[in-house]
């Protein structure tokens, strides 16, 4: 088995878990869509939910906010500008010293990266708030490609940018369909985590070579 040289983390729900912030992002997104579509907020929320259900039915996979936005005919760039201006992660996030310490240890043996559907402004603020500044060799946000996960072209560009073969990469995320299915199809190792406890367990698995 090829040795892992690069670890690519999702951000939201992976390197931190905050149901309150996740709910705020969805609420603000609905507000932004209501402005774009010239609809009452309640109607925008209803259409957003319906779009996600439609995508789930069509693909069999969990739908992302960005994909639902595009299905509804919204401008993805305008939506993320609105999110960056109105979501306040500062109200919800604090560093977790356990996560910071683990990533510092891992950075000595692996190249660490982030690949997120979030925009760069919010991504940078969140990384700073959870105490992970300076630990990542590169950060890939939705703004790098304007193609939300899962996306084959964006993934190919990420492999090329980090200079690693798929089999040398480990992808870590909280949504299998969104974060992990495509990398696994390309031969990358994947790790599903839905809690900080599960995230911290990853280090021991790496030591065992599992």
PyMOL commands that set and color helices and strands:
alter all, ss='L'
color gray80, all
select helices_A, chain A and resi 19-37+41-59+65-71+76-86+89-91+97-106+120-129+142-145+152-162+166-168+176-185+196-208
alter helices_A, ss='H'
color red, helices_A
select strands_A, chain A and resi 6-9+111-115+138-140+169-173+189-192
alter strands_A, ss='S'
color yellow, strands_A
deselect
rebuild
show_as cartoon
